[in-house]
Amino acid sequence: MIIAGESNVYVGLKRPYEAFIGPNSLEKWNEARERSASFCGTCYFYHGNSCSQKEKNRRWTYVKPNGVHKNELDHILCKCKLFTDAAVLPSFQTRSGHRMLRAKFHSNNIKAMLNRMAHRRLPPTILEADTGERVAEMHDFEELSSIEEDFYKLVAAITTHQGWLQKKETEPHHLEDHGRNTTTVREEKESEELYP
């Protein structure tokens, strides 16, 4: 996800505890900067303008009508750290005081796939009740003198029979027989109407 546009935020220099704002900014920060930094921190957006190092004349995106004050008001935020470069296009003229901002991104499909795999949730393990009861019947789980000894005996019993405690196979979500019959009956009626 990419967010780009004018936000009237003077980002300023990176503070030590900010991970999503880069070290390259020339502006002094304003009050809106705190909201922007907390937004980037909570939603994991990287600030593209401050991640790339540019000369001062290649950083400003807006000039005030007096022509003296130049500020960096337009920003690009990205959900992942995909920025290779973010800069203004000085040759592109707009009638407003803004300059066109562009960013270059790189896409690494393997890294994205590995990132998705790292944050993937595994399906819950469902154990068969009958198998668990059989394992419980095979072992004598009497109360022992110490809790630790009782715990280690229980863990040993479960690990020796872990092959038996298999995951239940979930049933596929197919149409029931009644549903199948109604669709075939309807298809037969339609074919009879078309071809008497």
Residue, then its C-alpha position, 0 to 999 in steps of 0.5 A: m500500500i502506498i500513500a502519496g500527497e500533500s500533508n503539510v507535515y514538516v518531518g524534521l530529523k529522525r529521532p533515535y526511537e523512530a524506526f519508520i522515518g529516515p535520517n535525511s530531512l532538512e525541515k524543522w518539525n511541526e506539530a503535525r509531524e508528531r501525528s505523522a510519526s505516530f501514524c507511521g509507527t502504528c501502521y508500519f508505513y515507511h516515510g520515503n522522502s526521508c529515506s533517500q539522501k538528496e541535495k537541498n534543492r532536490r528536496w523541497t516540494y512546495v514554494k510559497p508565493n513569495g518565492v523565498h520559503k521552500n518546504e517539503l510538504d508532499h510525502i510518500l509513505c509505503k507499507c513495506k520498505l521498498f524505496t530505492d529512491a524518492a525525489v522531486l522532478p525539477s523539470f516538471q512545472t505545475r501552476s501551483g507552487h508544488r513540484m512533482l514528487r516521484a519514488k522508485f520501488h523495488s519488488n523482491n517476490i521471494k522476499a515477499m513470499l518468505n515474509r508472508m510465510a513467516h507471518r502465516r498462521l498454522p491451522p489449529t490442531i484437533l486431536e481425536a477424543d477416542t485416541g486420547e482416551r485410549v492413551a489415558e487408559m494405557h497409563d496409570f496417572e496416579e497422584l505422585s508426591s511432587i508436581e514436577e514428577d507428575f508433569y514429567k510422567l504425563v509429558a513422557a506418556i504423550t510423547t511416546h504415543q504422539g503418533w496415535l494422536q493424529k489430526k482429525e481430517t476435516e470433511p470437505h465442504h461439498l453439496e449434500d446428497h439432497g442438494r445434488n439431487t435438486t440440481t440434477v432434477r432441475e437440469e433434467k427439467e430444463s433439458e426436457e423443456l428445451y428438447p421435448 
